[in-house]
Structures are given as C-alpha cells and as structure tokens.
Amino acid sequence: MPYKESVSYKILLNGRVVSGLIVWVYEHGRNTLGTIFVDPDFQDHGIGSKAWRLVEGRHPDATSWTLGTPCWAVKNHHFYVKNGFQKIREYSVDDVPRGVSFIFRKEME
C-alpha cells in the first residue's frame, strides 16, 4: 500500500480471493476503514463480518473506526450497523450520485 498507515487484508477461500479490506491505522487509535468488499458470489454468508472481526482483533489498541459510504449503498449501511457502527453525519458531495454520503463510526470499548 502506498501509505505507511494503511494495511490491507485479503480473505482466501480455497485459494480464491473472496474478500478484502484496506484500513488506516494511526498512533492515536482513531482508525479508518477505507474499503471492504466481498465477492458477490460469496455475499450473505458472514464472510464480511468475519473479516471485520479479524481486523478488529489485529488492532486491539483502536479507540474508534470511522468510514464513509454513499447514501444509496443501503446494503453497506445494514452491514455497518450490524457490526457495531452508527451513522454520525451526512454530507453533500458534488461528484457522488445522489449527492449525499454518510459517515459511520464505531467506538471501541
């Protein structure tokens, strides 16, 4: 990854990449989930949630995780809430379809 703070993960199933994540991990512990994906052929089988738990386990010093996602990505919203994130704000973006994105955050205990 081009940034020293970023860490990427890939999830393999029988040698095939079925999921991936990119996170930014900072010394202050307020980290960012940049990207998470699950191959459409493997969605709705819990792989994304397991991958997210793996990331949390690898970064026990995190105090929070923040991410941005477009308003139209409703399935993403469900995933984030299911995994402990809360929507904390909305903002307008001129170059995003429908013009609104959401910020989600998960505070760690």
Backbone torsions as a table, in degrees:
resi	resn	phi	psi	omega
1	MET	NA	147.2	-174.1
2	PRO	-75.5	-13.7	-178.3
3	TYR	-112.9	137.1	-176.6
4	LYS	-64.5	-25.4	-179.2
5	GLU	-80.0	-15.7	-174.7
6	SER	-87.1	145.2	178.3
7	VAL	-132.9	135.1	178.4
8	SER	-118.0	149.6	178.9
9	TYR	-131.7	144.7	170.4
10	LYS	-126.2	142.8	179.7
11	ILE	-109.6	123.0	-178.4
12	LEU	-107.4	142.9	171.7
13	LEU	-130.3	112.9	-176.8
14	ASN	53.4	41.4	177.5
15	GLY	81.4	-1.6	-179.4
16	ARG	-103.5	134.1	176.1
17	VAL	-71.6	119.0	-179.5
18	VAL	-113.8	-12.2	-179.9
19	SER	-159.4	156.7	176.5
20	GLY	-154.3	155.0	179.2
21	LEU	-142.6	147.9	168.6
22	ILE	-127.5	127.0	179.5
23	VAL	-127.2	153.3	172.9
24	TRP	-110.7	123.9	-175.5
25	VAL	-115.1	122.0	-175.8
26	TYR	-114.9	154.2	-179.8
27	GLU	-58.8	-33.7	-178.7
28	HIS	-75.8	-7.3	174.3
29	GLY	86.3	-4.3	177.6
30	ARG	-94.2	91.3	-169.4
31	ASN	-94.5	168.6	-177.6
32	THR	-127.0	132.6	168.6
33	LEU	-89.6	110.1	-177.6
34	GLY	-83.6	-45.5	-176.3
35	THR	-149.5	140.3	167.9
36	ILE	-142.2	135.4	175.6
37	PHE	-141.3	154.3	171.6
38	VAL	-131.6	130.1	177.0
39	ASP	-51.6	131.2	-178.6
40	PRO	-52.4	-31.3	178.6
41	ASP	-66.9	-14.9	-175.5
42	PHE	-120.9	9.1	179.0
43	GLN	-71.5	157.6	178.0
44	ASP	67.5	28.3	176.2
45	HIS	-123.4	11.1	177.6
46	GLY	84.4	2.7	-177.3
47	ILE	-64.8	-43.0	-179.7
48	GLY	-61.2	-44.1	179.1
49	SER	-65.4	-39.8	177.5
50	LYS	-65.4	-39.8	178.4
51	ALA	-63.6	-41.6	179.3
52	TRP	-64.4	-42.1	177.5
53	ARG	-61.5	-36.5	176.2
54	LEU	-60.5	-45.3	179.3
55	VAL	-62.6	-46.9	178.7
56	GLU	-58.2	-41.5	179.4
57	GLY	-65.6	-31.0	179.6
58	ARG	-78.9	-13.9	-176.4
59	HIS	-131.1	64.0	-175.8
60	PRO	-67.3	-15.3	-179.9
61	ASP	-86.0	-1.6	179.5
62	ALA	-63.5	136.2	174.6
63	THR	-98.3	-24.9	175.9
64	SER	-161.0	160.6	173.8
65	TRP	-128.6	134.6	-179.7
66	THR	-127.1	149.7	178.1
67	LEU	-152.4	160.6	173.6
68	GLY	-119.9	147.0	180.0
69	THR	-152.9	147.6	-179.2
70	PRO	-70.0	154.3	-176.9
71	CYS	-61.7	-30.9	-175.3
72	TRP	-79.5	-8.8	-176.3
73	ALA	-86.2	63.7	-172.8
74	VAL	-60.2	-38.2	179.3
75	LYS	-64.0	-36.7	175.2
76	ASN	-61.9	-45.0	-179.0
77	HIS	-56.3	-45.9	179.5
78	HIS	-59.3	-45.3	-179.8
79	PHE	-59.4	-46.8	-177.2
80	TYR	-64.2	-44.5	179.4
81	VAL	-63.2	-43.1	178.9
82	LYS	-58.9	-29.0	-178.3
83	ASN	-101.4	21.3	169.0
84	GLY	95.0	3.9	178.7
85	PHE	-85.4	154.2	174.4
86	GLN	-127.3	140.8	175.7
87	LYS	-71.9	126.0	-176.9
88	ILE	-110.2	-19.1	175.5
89	ARG	-170.9	166.2	175.3
90	GLU	-122.3	152.3	174.7
91	TYR	-149.4	152.4	-180.0
92	SER	-85.3	140.1	178.0
93	VAL	-135.6	122.6	-175.7
94	ASP	-65.1	-34.2	-174.3
95	ASP	-99.2	18.1	178.2
96	VAL	-110.2	132.2	176.5
97	PRO	-52.6	136.2	-177.1
98	ARG	69.3	-2.3	167.3
99	GLY	68.5	8.3	-178.3
100	VAL	-132.7	137.5	172.6
101	SER	-124.7	159.6	-179.8
102	PHE	-116.3	148.2	171.5
103	ILE	-110.8	129.3	176.3
104	PHE	-114.7	149.9	176.8
105	ARG	-139.7	146.2	171.9
106	LYS	-124.3	118.8	175.6
107	GLU	-88.0	131.4	-179.0
108	MET	-91.3	149.4	-178.7
109	GLU	-85.6	NA	NA
